[in-house]
């Protein structure tokens, strides 16, 4: 027997459970970032380490960063603003720490991958000979290219930075 009550029309615009399950499994297997992308972040930070090992002068190292093809314009602009503000606040001392390393010291042997979120492009690297030194980096895709958009204290929210 059928009920005499009018049937409630389904106004839910969400897809059926079968479609939702299929979409969830598809997005779980598809990542926005690859190991090759993580290697670009490692190439950037390890090249910066090499640069700092060769030359301790901040201005020269920052010019190297600004000319890097592995960073976004936003990364470079934020770095410049941090440096400019530090020298405005204290012209003699300037920066108390390197904003890329988010520290005064750094692992001179370079970094290796610790963790990598392929969905978000967020990674953490650790010092090769200083495993407790960990550093957060953020990748973005710009016109098909993978670039570093955050590193250390540059464009990385405080709650996502690594602890020292």
C-alpha positions in Angstrom: 0.0 0.0 0.0 1.2 3.5 -0.7 0.9 6.3 1.7 -1.5 9.2 1.1 1.0 11.7 2.4 2.7 13.7 -0.3 6.3 12.7 -0.9 8.9 15.3 0.2 10.8 16.4 -2.9 14.5 16.0 -2.7 16.0 19.5 -2.9 19.5 18.3 -2.0 21.8 19.5 -4.8 24.6 17.2 -3.5 25.5 14.2 -5.8 24.4 10.8 -4.9 26.6 8.7 -2.5 28.0 6.6 -5.4 29.1 9.7 -7.3 30.5 11.3 -4.1 32.5 8.2 -3.3 33.9 8.1 -6.8 34.9 11.8 -6.7 36.5 11.3 -3.3 38.6 8.4 -4.4 39.6 10.3 -7.6 40.8 13.3 -5.7 42.6 11.1 -3.1 44.6 9.5 -5.9 45.2 12.8 -7.8 47.7 15.2 -6.3 48.5 18.8 -7.3 52.2 18.5 -6.5 54.7 15.8 -7.3 58.1 14.6 -5.9 59.6 16.6 -8.8 58.0 19.7 -7.3 59.4 18.9 -3.9 62.8 18.6 -5.5 62.5 22.1 -6.9 61.9 23.4 -3.3 65.0 21.4 -2.2 67.0 22.8 -5.1 66.0 26.3 -4.0 66.9 25.9 -0.3 70.1 24.0 -0.9 71.2 26.5 -3.5 70.6 29.2 -1.0 72.6 27.3 1.6 75.5 27.0 -0.9 75.2 30.7 -1.6 75.3 31.5 2.1 78.3 29.2 2.7 80.2 31.1 0.0 79.1 34.6 0.9 77.8 35.8 4.2 76.8 39.3 2.9 73.1 39.7 3.2 72.6 42.1 0.3 74.4 39.9 -2.2 72.5 36.8 -1.0 69.2 38.7 -1.3 70.0 39.8 -4.8 70.6 36.1 -5.6 67.1 35.2 -4.2 65.4 38.1 -6.1 66.9 36.8 -9.4 66.0 33.2 -8.7 63.6 31.6 -11.1 62.3 29.3 -8.3 60.5 32.0 -6.2 57.3 33.9 -6.8 57.3 37.7 -7.1 55.2 37.7 -3.8 57.9 35.8 -2.0 60.5 38.3 -3.2 58.4 41.3 -2.3 57.7 40.0 1.2 61.4 39.2 1.7 62.3 42.7 0.6 59.6 44.3 2.9 60.9 42.2 5.9 64.5 43.4 5.3 63.5 47.0 4.7 61.5 47.1 7.9 64.3 45.5 9.9 66.8 48.2 8.7 64.2 50.9 9.3 63.6 49.7 12.9 67.3 49.3 13.6 69.7 50.7 10.9 72.8 49.3 12.6 71.7 45.8 13.3 69.0 45.2 10.7 67.9 41.6 10.6 68.3 39.6 13.8 67.8 36.3 11.8 67.7 35.2 8.2 64.0 35.2 7.3 64.5 32.3 4.8 66.0 30.1 7.5 63.8 31.7 10.2 67.0 31.5 12.3 70.5 32.9 12.7 72.2 29.7 12.0 71.5 27.0 9.4 72.6 23.5 8.4 75.7 24.2 6.3 75.4 20.7 4.8 72.0 21.5 3.3 68.6 20.0 3.7 66.7 16.8 2.8 62.9 16.2 2.6 61.2 15.4 5.8 57.4 15.6 5.0 55.5 16.6 1.9 51.8 17.3 1.5 51.2 16.8 -2.2 47.7 18.3 -2.0 48.7 21.6 -0.5 52.3 21.9 -1.8 53.5 22.2 1.8 56.7 20.6 2.8 59.1 20.4 5.7 62.8 19.9 5.1 65.4 18.9 7.8 69.1 19.5 8.0 71.3 16.8 6.6 73.6 16.9 9.6 71.2 18.7 11.9 68.0 16.7 11.8 66.4 18.9 14.6 66.6 21.9 12.3 63.4 21.8 10.3 62.1 24.4 7.9 58.7 24.8 6.3 58.3 25.7 2.6 55.2 26.4 0.5 54.9 25.7 -3.2 52.4 27.2 -5.7 51.7 26.6 -9.3 52.0 29.7 -11.5 51.2 29.3 -15.2 52.2 25.6 -15.0 55.5 26.3 -13.2 56.1 25.2 -9.6 57.6 28.0 -7.5 58.5 28.6 -3.8 56.0 31.0 -2.4 56.9 30.6 1.3 59.9 29.6 3.3 61.0 30.1 6.9 59.2 33.3 8.1 58.4 34.5 4.6 54.7 33.9 3.7 54.4 31.0 6.1 51.8 31.6 8.9 53.3 31.4 12.4 51.2 28.4 13.3 52.6 26.5 10.3 56.3 27.3 10.9 58.5 24.7 12.4 59.5 24.9 16.0 63.2 25.4 17.1 
